[in-house]
Structure formats: C-alpha cells, structure tokens
Amino acid sequence: MDESKKTFWDWGFFEIDTNGRLIHVSQQLCEHFNLESSQLTHFNQMLKETSLQKIGIAANSEAIVFGVLNNIPCLLKVFLCSQKGFICQVILKYEESYRQELLSLLNNNEQQKRRKVKRKQRPLSHSYTFEQINGTSSAIEQIKELAARVSRGSSTVLLTGESGTGKELFAQAIHDLSPRREGPFIPINCASIPESLFESELFGYEAGAFSGAGKDGKPGKIELAQNGTLFLDEISELPFITQGKFLRVLQEREIERLGGTGRKRVDIRIIAATNRDLMTLVQEGKFRQDLFYRLLVFELKIPPLRDRKEDILLLADQFIDDFNDEFGLNVKEIDPLLKDWMLNYDWPGNVRELKSFIERGMNIVEGGTLTLDDFFLPYANFPIYQKPQMKELLSLEEEVTNAEISAIERALEETNGDKTLAAEKLNIHLASLYRKMSKYNLK
C-alpha cells in the first residue's frame, strides 16, 4: 500500500480511560511506531507533548490534536468511546513526505472550529446548503435549480413530496441562498405540538395570559423568525382554528400574542412543507381553501428516490463515508449484488429509508465491503427489504380473464353490489356486465 494514502485505522489506535490508563493498544500502532504493548500501562508513557486534559477537551468535539509517539510527531483524532474513556486514532505520521497532507488536515480542522463557533454565535441558523443536497439526476438538478432561483425573493414557498425526500433540507438551502441568510431559520413541526398548545407556541403569549403562563410572557416562533425564515413542516396538521389566525399573518404580516392587546409587525419569509395532498384536504373540509391558495405562491415538488435511481448509489456512498467517520470504520465499496438489489428496490421511505438501511449494514459489516449478507441475516426478518417474487406469467387470454374478474369484483365491492352503478364505473352496458358475471360465475 502507498503509505501516503493511508486512512484512519491503518496507522492504528489506542484506548484509554479518563485517568489515562491504557485499555488497549492496536497491533498496527505498535508496528508503525515500534512499541511494545506489554510494556505500556499509561498514556504518559507513549504520548508526549499532549496532556490528558487536552485529550478530554478534544473528545467533546472530536478535534484533531498533535502528539509525539515514540519520538515520532503525529496527528490524532480523539473522541469519546463511552463515559469511561477515549479512543485516539493516529491519522498521520509527520514526515516530510506528508507535509502537505498535514497542513491540509490542520486547515480543515481550523475551518471546522470556525464553523462551530459561528453556529454557536447564531444558534437559530440553518445548516444545509444546495451543495450538500447530493444528486446528479436530472430530476434533482432541475428542482435544485428552480429552488435556487426562488431563493432570491421573499415569496412564500410550498414544498411538497413524499416523506423522507428531504423537504427540510431544501427549506434550509433556500434560506441559505436568500437575502435573509443572516437572519434566523425557525422550524416548527405542526404534527408534534398538541393542539391546545399550538397557538401559544406559534404566536407567543403575554404575562398572565393563562394559568401557568410565565410571568414575563414568551415570544412565539413567528416572532423568533423576525428578519429570517419560518419553516412550517407538515402544515397539513395545522389545527383548523389556528389556520385562520395564521392566514392573517400571511396577509397582514402582523401578530397578536395570546392575552395581548397590541399587534406587532413581523418581517418573515414563510416556507411550508407537506407530504399530503392539500387540495384533497380542502375538498374534505379539513384545510382552509383561502390558506391553501395563500400558501400556493410557489410550489416545489421534491422527487421521490424511485424517480432518481441514478442518485441511489451516490447517496449510499455519502452515507457510508459519514458512518465510517462516526463508527471508526473503513468501508470502501458496495458489493455488485447489493448494488443491483438497491437499484431495483423502490425505497418507499425515500432518502431517509436509504440512510437507515446503510446505517444498519454499517453496524454489522466486517471488512471493507458492504454486502447483502450485512442485511439479510438469518435471525433478522425484515420483509420490507425482501424483493417481491414475480408471479408466473400466464397466457394472454388467461391474464385478460383474471383482469376482467378482478375489475368486476372491485366495481361491485365499491358500489355495495349495485350492478347499475358498477356497470357505469366499468363503462360498459348493464347487459354486458350480466353476461360477464354469468360467464365467470360471479354473484
């Protein structure tokens, strides 16, 4: 192996408890640094120029620290392995041939620190950009381009699509590219808040507005989003009574806290998301028509994963890289049989299901290749991951006969046995329906 291309675990690692006592030293580490594990008992015996306190601080943010192992300078990535100890991965031996790689790692580490500080300074900010929404399919590229163009304004956006397609990622990316990017991004899941608490969460309340209200009152999510973006996820679950009050926010851009007497102007952008058909809910009387059309300024339909098959393996590789870092693994590829299965599966849970699927395999995998054996274990029964068996193809006449019988039975079931209505549904004459029922011995 080209040593300049070594990855995390190739240099080895050691594990210590919070007092610095060595729990385990890997064989790779001993080989690369000429150490005898039997002669080592404490952290201080092997690592110089790095204190145990520094290791502990680094573990909280998984930072990279400098140290000297057996007189050889190196870089280590440190993280907590439990409440009782740390794992220190040696990710680089500092030799002249690795100088550029060392500088790159240090620069990346400093950039990560600056990003974390910036996020702490702006706790109500977003975290995803369009660059982080992976995919090269025409379906995802088109919607990303359209979303990027919409980002430039302040108009309301309605994100629609199946569960797990990444609607919140798009909401955050739109905010990131908008003129409001320096303002807060406030998400609220309409399905997770009890109806009795919804108005106080959304609009806030004044002191003494109700029993148990805080003495100083509390701003609602709308106020917190001032000069930024309010993201309403699963807006189909917004309580019907609250829908009317929220409509006023959209129209007048002002709110009134519960128990308040004055109104306050708000300057916010609304992004809403739903995996349900709002027009159907309007027809059923479960969603206000005026609110629906007020939200429908610009609709972005996020494509399901089955319509962007070419992105499946790309996303899978991304998740493998993420879990490699999280679990300390070095999985490099996906077995061809598993790739074929993944490309032929419909992924009803979309990207969220794919990520969970990969995580499950990464918890079981042995070696550098993810295979079908890492999912189809004899003691684990996951029928949703089992490819359906194709029924044997019959003759054309038999297939047509079965289709006719199925259609007639369904029409009769939907009309509660009313043959006149069933014939209308099937778009055939009533006499034809009787003849077919007699032919197939249907009642």
C-alpha positions as CSV (number, residue, x, y, z in Angstrom):
1,M,0.0,0.0,0.0
2,D,1.1,3.6,-0.8
3,E,1.7,4.9,2.7
4,S,0.9,8.4,1.7
5,K,-2.7,7.2,1.1
6,K,-3.2,5.5,4.5
7,T,-6.6,6.1,6.2
8,F,-7.6,6.4,9.8
9,W,-7.3,2.9,11.1
10,D,-4.2,1.9,9.0
11,W,-1.9,3.7,11.5
12,G,-3.6,2.2,14.5
13,F,-5.2,3.5,17.6
14,F,-5.2,3.2,21.4
15,E,-7.9,3.4,24.0
16,I,-7.5,5.0,27.5
17,D,-9.8,5.5,30.5
18,T,-10.4,9.0,31.9
19,N,-7.4,8.6,34.3
20,G,-5.0,7.9,31.4
21,R,-4.6,4.2,31.9
22,L,-4.2,2.2,28.7
23,I,-7.1,-0.2,28.0
24,H,-6.0,-1.3,24.6
25,V,-3.2,-0.6,22.0
26,S,-3.7,-1.9,18.5
27,Q,-1.2,-4.1,16.8
28,Q,-0.9,-1.7,13.9
29,L,0.1,1.1,16.2
30,C,2.8,-1.0,17.8
31,E,4.2,-2.0,14.4
32,H,4.2,1.6,12.9
33,F,5.7,3.2,16.0
34,N,8.0,0.4,17.3
35,L,6.1,0.0,20.6
36,E,5.8,-3.0,22.9
37,S,2.2,-3.1,24.2
38,S,3.2,-5.3,27.1
39,Q,5.5,-2.6,28.5
40,L,2.9,0.2,28.2
41,T,0.4,0.9,31.0
42,H,-0.3,4.7,31.0
43,F,-1.0,7.4,28.5
44,N,2.1,9.4,29.6
45,Q,4.4,6.6,28.7
46,M,3.6,6.7,25.0
47,L,2.3,10.2,24.1
48,K,4.4,13.3,24.6
49,E,3.6,17.0,24.3
50,T,-0.1,16.3,24.7
51,S,-1.8,16.4,28.1
52,L,-4.7,14.1,29.2
53,Q,-6.7,17.3,29.8
54,K,-6.2,18.2,26.2
55,I,-7.4,14.8,25.1
56,G,-10.5,15.2,27.2
57,I,-11.4,18.6,25.8
58,A,-10.8,17.4,22.2
59,A,-13.1,14.4,22.7
60,N,-16.1,16.6,23.3
61,S,-15.8,17.9,19.7
62,E,-13.8,15.1,18.1
63,A,-11.0,17.5,17.3
64,I,-7.6,16.7,15.9
65,V,-4.6,17.0,18.3
66,F,-0.9,16.9,17.9
67,G,1.3,14.5,19.8
68,V,4.6,12.6,19.8
69,L,4.6,8.8,19.8
70,N,8.0,7.2,20.5
71,N,9.7,10.4,19.2
72,I,7.6,10.4,16.0
73,P,5.4,13.5,15.5
74,C,1.8,12.6,14.6
75,L,-1.8,13.8,14.5
76,L,-4.6,12.0,16.4
77,K,-8.3,12.2,16.1
78,V,-9.9,11.9,19.6
79,F,-13.5,11.0,20.6
80,L,-15.4,9.6,23.5
81,C,-16.0,5.8,23.3
82,S,-18.1,5.7,26.5
83,Q,-18.4,7.6,29.7
84,K,-15.3,5.9,30.9
85,G,-12.7,6.6,28.2
86,F,-11.4,7.8,24.9
87,I,-10.2,6.4,21.6
88,C,-7.3,8.1,19.9
89,Q,-6.9,7.3,16.2
90,V,-3.5,8.1,14.7
91,I,-4.4,9.7,11.4
92,L,-1.0,10.9,10.3
93,K,2.7,10.3,10.9
94,Y,4.5,13.6,10.4
95,E,7.3,13.0,7.9
96,E,8.4,15.4,5.2
97,S,6.6,13.5,2.5
98,Y,3.3,14.0,4.4
99,R,3.8,17.8,5.0
100,Q,1.1,18.9,2.6
101,E,-1.4,16.4,3.9
102,L,-0.6,17.6,7.4
103,L,-1.2,21.2,6.5
104,S,-4.5,20.3,4.8
105,L,-5.7,18.4,7.8
106,L,-4.8,21.3,10.1
107,N,-6.5,23.8,7.9
108,N,-9.7,21.7,7.6
109,N,-9.7,21.3,11.4
110,E,-9.4,25.1,11.9
111,Q,-12.2,25.7,9.4
112,Q,-14.4,23.2,11.3
113,K,-13.7,25.1,14.5
114,R,-14.6,28.4,13.0
115,R,-17.8,27.0,11.6
116,K,-18.7,25.6,15.0
117,V,-18.0,29.0,16.7
118,K,-20.2,30.7,14.0
119,R,-23.0,28.3,14.6
120,K,-22.8,29.0,18.4
121,Q,-23.0,32.7,17.7
122,R,-26.1,32.1,15.5
123,P,-28.0,29.4,17.4
124,L,-31.2,29.9,15.3
125,S,-29.5,29.4,12.0
126,H,-29.7,26.8,9.3
127,S,-27.2,24.1,8.5
128,Y,-27.8,22.8,4.9
129,T,-26.9,24.4,1.6
130,F,-27.7,23.3,-2.0
131,E,-24.2,21.9,-2.3
132,Q,-25.0,19.5,0.4
133,I,-28.1,18.1,-1.3
134,N,-26.4,15.3,-3.2
135,G,-27.6,14.1,-6.6
136,T,-26.8,14.3,-10.3
137,S,-30.1,13.1,-11.7
138,S,-32.0,15.5,-14.0
139,A,-34.9,15.3,-11.5
140,I,-33.0,16.6,-8.6
141,E,-30.9,19.0,-10.6
142,Q,-34.0,20.7,-12.1
143,I,-35.6,21.1,-8.7
144,K,-32.4,22.5,-7.1
145,E,-32.0,25.0,-10.0
146,L,-35.7,26.1,-9.6
147,A,-35.4,26.3,-5.8
148,A,-32.2,28.4,-6.1
149,R,-34.0,30.9,-8.4
150,V,-36.9,31.1,-5.9
151,S,-34.4,31.7,-3.1
152,R,-33.7,35.2,-4.3
153,G,-37.1,36.6,-3.3
154,S,-39.2,36.6,-0.2
155,S,-42.3,34.9,-1.5
156,T,-44.0,32.0,0.3
157,V,-42.8,28.6,-0.8
158,L,-44.7,25.3,-0.5
159,L,-42.6,22.2,-0.6
160,T,-44.5,19.0,-1.4
161,G,-43.3,15.4,-1.7
162,E,-43.3,12.1,0.0
163,S,-42.0,11.6,3.5
164,G,-38.2,11.2,3.6
165,T,-37.4,13.1,0.3
166,G,-35.6,16.0,2.1
167,K,-38.1,18.8,2.2
168,E,-36.4,20.4,5.3
169,L,-33.0,20.3,3.6
170,F,-34.5,22.3,0.7
171,A,-36.1,24.8,3.1
172,Q,-32.7,25.3,4.8
173,A,-30.9,25.6,1.5
174,I,-33.4,28.2,0.2
175,H,-32.9,30.2,3.4
176,D,-29.1,30.0,3.0
177,L,-29.2,31.4,-0.5
178,S,-31.8,34.1,0.3
179,P,-31.2,37.7,1.3
180,R,-32.3,36.6,4.8
181,R,-29.4,34.2,5.3
182,E,-28.0,36.2,8.2
183,G,-31.4,36.0,10.0
184,P,-32.8,33.1,11.9
185,F,-34.2,29.9,10.4
186,I,-37.0,28.8,12.7
187,P,-38.5,25.3,12.1
188,I,-41.8,24.1,13.7
189,N,-43.3,20.7,13.2
190,C,-47.1,21.1,13.1
191,A,-47.6,17.4,13.9
192,S,-45.5,17.4,17.1
193,I,-47.3,20.1,19.1
194,P,-50.6,19.4,21.0
195,E,-53.5,21.4,19.6
196,S,-54.1,23.1,23.0
197,L,-50.5,24.5,22.9
198,F,-50.2,25.3,19.3
199,E,-51.3,29.0,19.4
200,S,-49.0,29.8,22.3
201,E,-46.1,28.2,20.5
202,L,-46.8,29.9,17.2
203,F,-47.9,33.4,18.4
204,G,-46.4,33.6,21.9
205,Y,-48.3,34.9,25.0
206,E,-48.3,37.8,27.4
207,A,-47.8,37.5,31.1
208,G,-50.8,36.0,32.8
209,A,-52.5,35.1,29.6
210,F,-53.5,31.7,31.0
211,S,-52.9,29.5,34.0
212,G,-49.2,28.6,34.2
213,A,-48.1,31.3,31.8
214,G,-44.6,32.7,32.5
215,K,-44.5,36.0,34.4
216,D,-42.6,37.7,31.6
217,G,-44.6,36.2,28.7
218,K,-42.9,34.4,25.8
219,P,-42.4,35.2,22.1
220,G,-43.8,32.7,19.7
221,K,-42.0,31.0,16.8
222,I,-43.2,33.7,14.4
223,E,-41.6,36.5,16.4
224,L,-38.4,34.5,16.8
225,A,-38.2,34.3,13.0
226,Q,-38.1,38.1,12.6
227,N,-36.0,39.1,9.6
228,G,-35.5,35.4,8.8
229,T,-37.4,32.3,7.7
230,L,-40.2,30.4,9.4
231,F,-40.4,26.8,8.3
232,L,-43.7,25.0,8.9
233,D,-43.2,21.3,8.4
234,E,-46.3,19.1,8.0
235,I,-48.5,22.1,7.6
236,S,-51.4,19.8,6.8
237,E,-51.6,19.1,10.6
238,L,-52.1,22.8,11.5
239,P,-55.2,22.9,13.7
240,F,-58.2,24.2,11.7
241,I,-58.9,27.1,14.1
242,T,-55.3,28.2,14.0
243,Q,-55.3,28.2,10.2
244,G,-57.5,31.3,10.2
245,K,-55.2,33.2,12.5
246,F,-52.1,32.1,10.6
247,L,-53.8,33.3,7.4
248,R,-53.8,36.8,8.8
249,V,-50.0,36.6,9.4
250,L,-49.6,35.7,5.7
251,Q,-51.8,38.5,4.6
252,E,-51.1,41.4,7.0
253,R,-47.6,40.4,8.3
254,E,-48.6,41.1,11.9
255,I,-49.3,39.1,15.0
256,E,-51.0,39.4,18.3
257,R,-49.8,37.4,21.3
258,L,-52.3,35.4,23.4
259,G,-53.6,37.7,26.1
260,G,-52.1,40.7,24.3
261,T,-53.9,43.9,23.3
262,G,-51.5,45.2,20.6
263,R,-50.3,43.9,17.3
264,K,-46.7,43.6,16.2
265,R,-45.4,43.8,12.6
266,V,-43.3,40.9,11.5
267,D,-40.9,40.7,8.6
268,I,-40.5,37.0,7.8
269,R,-40.5,34.5,4.9
270,I,-42.8,31.5,5.1
271,I,-41.7,28.1,3.8
272,A,-44.2,25.3,4.4
273,A,-43.9,21.6,3.7
274,T,-46.3,18.7,3.4
275,N,-46.4,15.1,2.3
276,R,-50.2,15.2,1.9
277,D,-52.5,16.4,-0.9
278,L,-53.7,19.8,0.5
279,M,-56.3,20.2,-2.3
280,T,-57.9,16.9,-1.2
281,L,-57.9,18.1,2.4
282,V,-59.6,21.3,1.2
283,Q,-62.3,19.3,-0.5
284,E,-62.8,17.3,2.7
285,G,-63.2,20.5,4.7
286,K,-60.0,19.8,6.7
287,F,-57.9,22.6,5.4
288,R,-58.9,26.2,4.6
289,Q,-59.2,27.0,0.9
290,D,-58.1,30.6,1.4
291,L,-55.0,29.5,3.3
292,F,-54.2,26.9,0.7
293,Y,-54.2,29.4,-2.1
294,R,-52.2,31.9,0.0
295,L,-49.5,29.2,0.5
296,L,-49.5,28.2,-3.2
297,V,-47.5,31.2,-4.3
298,F,-44.7,28.8,-5.5
299,E,-44.8,25.0,-5.2
300,L,-41.7,22.9,-5.4
301,K,-42.3,19.2,-5.7
302,I,-39.4,17.2,-4.4
303,P,-39.0,14.0,-6.4
304,P,-39.1,10.6,-4.7
305,L,-36.0,8.4,-4.7
306,R,-37.5,5.9,-7.2
307,D,-37.7,8.7,-9.8
308,R,-33.9,9.5,-9.3
309,K,-32.4,6.0,-9.4
310,E,-29.1,7.3,-10.6
311,D,-28.6,9.1,-7.3
312,I,-29.1,5.9,-5.1
313,L,-25.5,4.7,-5.2
314,L,-24.2,8.3,-4.9
315,L,-26.2,8.9,-1.7
316,A,-25.3,5.4,-0.4
317,D,-21.6,6.3,-0.8
318,Q,-22.1,9.6,1.0
319,F,-23.8,7.8,4.0
320,I,-21.0,5.2,4.1
321,D,-18.4,7.9,4.4
322,D,-20.5,9.6,7.1
323,F,-20.8,6.3,9.1
324,N,-17.1,5.5,8.5
325,D,-16.3,8.7,10.4
326,E,-18.9,8.1,13.1
327,F,-18.2,4.4,13.7
328,G,-14.4,4.4,13.0
329,L,-14.8,2.0,10.1
330,N,-13.1,1.8,6.7
331,V,-15.8,0.5,4.3
332,K,-14.7,1.4,0.8
333,E,-17.2,-0.2,-1.5
334,I,-20.6,-1.8,-2.1
335,D,-20.8,-5.4,-3.4
336,P,-22.2,-5.6,-7.0
337,L,-25.1,-7.9,-5.9
338,L,-26.1,-5.4,-3.2
339,K,-25.8,-2.5,-5.7
340,D,-28.2,-4.4,-8.1
341,W,-30.7,-5.0,-5.3
342,M,-30.6,-1.3,-4.2
343,L,-31.2,-0.1,-7.8
344,N,-34.2,-2.4,-8.1
345,Y,-35.9,-1.5,-4.8
346,D,-38.5,1.2,-4.8
347,W,-37.5,2.9,-1.5
348,P,-40.9,4.0,-0.3
349,G,-39.2,5.8,2.6
350,N,-37.0,7.6,0.2
351,V,-33.6,9.1,1.3
352,R,-34.5,8.7,5.0
353,E,-35.0,5.0,4.5
354,L,-31.8,4.6,2.4
355,K,-29.8,6.3,5.2
356,S,-31.3,4.0,7.8
357,F,-30.7,1.0,5.6
358,I,-27.0,1.9,5.2
359,E,-26.6,2.5,8.9
360,R,-28.0,-0.9,9.7
361,G,-25.4,-2.6,7.4
362,M,-22.6,-0.4,8.8
363,N,-23.4,-1.7,12.3
364,I,-22.8,-5.3,11.2
365,V,-20.3,-5.1,8.3
366,E,-16.9,-6.9,8.6
367,G,-14.2,-5.8,6.3
368,G,-14.1,-3.1,3.7
369,T,-17.1,-4.2,1.5
370,L,-20.8,-3.8,2.3
371,T,-22.7,-6.9,1.1
372,L,-26.1,-8.4,1.1
373,D,-25.0,-10.6,4.0
374,D,-24.8,-7.5,6.1
375,F,-28.6,-7.1,5.7
376,F,-30.2,-10.5,5.1
377,L,-29.2,-12.2,8.3
378,P,-30.9,-15.5,9.3
379,Y,-32.1,-14.1,12.7
380,A,-33.4,-10.8,11.3
381,N,-36.7,-10.7,9.5
382,F,-37.2,-7.5,7.5
383,P,-39.9,-8.2,4.9
384,I,-39.8,-4.7,3.6
385,Y,-36.3,-5.4,2.3
386,Q,-37.2,-8.6,0.6
387,K,-37.6,-8.2,-3.2
388,P,-41.1,-9.4,-4.1
389,Q,-41.4,-12.6,-6.1
390,M,-42.8,-12.2,-9.6
391,K,-45.9,-14.3,-10.4
392,E,-45.6,-16.8,-13.2
393,L,-46.8,-15.2,-16.5
394,L,-50.0,-16.8,-17.9
395,S,-51.2,-16.8,-21.4
396,L,-52.6,-13.5,-22.7
397,E,-56.2,-14.9,-22.6
398,E,-55.8,-16.0,-19.0
399,E,-54.2,-12.7,-18.0
400,V,-57.1,-10.8,-19.6
401,T,-59.7,-13.1,-17.9
402,N,-58.2,-12.6,-14.5
403,A,-58.0,-8.8,-15.0
404,E,-61.7,-8.7,-16.0
405,I,-62.8,-10.8,-13.0
406,S,-60.7,-8.5,-10.7
407,A,-62.2,-5.3,-12.2
408,I,-65.8,-6.6,-11.9
409,E,-65.3,-7.8,-8.3
410,R,-63.8,-4.4,-7.3
411,A,-66.6,-2.4,-9.0
412,L,-69.2,-4.5,-7.2
413,E,-67.4,-4.0,-3.9
414,E,-67.2,-0.3,-4.3
415,T,-70.9,0.1,-5.2
416,N,-72.1,-2.3,-2.5
417,G,-73.4,-4.8,-5.1
418,D,-75.3,-2.2,-7.1
419,K,-74.9,-3.6,-10.7
420,T,-76.1,-0.5,-12.4
421,L,-73.5,1.7,-10.7
422,A,-70.9,-1.0,-11.2
423,A,-71.5,-1.0,-15.0
424,E,-71.2,2.8,-15.0
425,K,-67.9,2.5,-13.2
426,L,-66.6,-0.1,-15.7
427,N,-68.0,2.0,-18.6
428,I,-69.9,-1.0,-20.0
429,H,-73.6,-1.7,-20.7
430,L,-75.5,-3.3,-17.9
431,A,-76.3,-6.3,-20.1
432,S,-72.6,-6.8,-20.8
433,L,-71.9,-6.8,-17.1
434,Y,-74.6,-9.5,-16.5
435,R,-73.1,-11.6,-19.3
436,K,-69.6,-11.4,-17.9
437,M,-70.8,-12.2,-14.4
438,S,-72.6,-15.3,-15.7
439,K,-69.6,-16.3,-17.8
440,Y,-67.2,-16.1,-14.7
441,N,-69.8,-17.5,-12.2
442,L,-69.8,-14.2,-10.2
443,K,-72.6,-13.2,-7.9
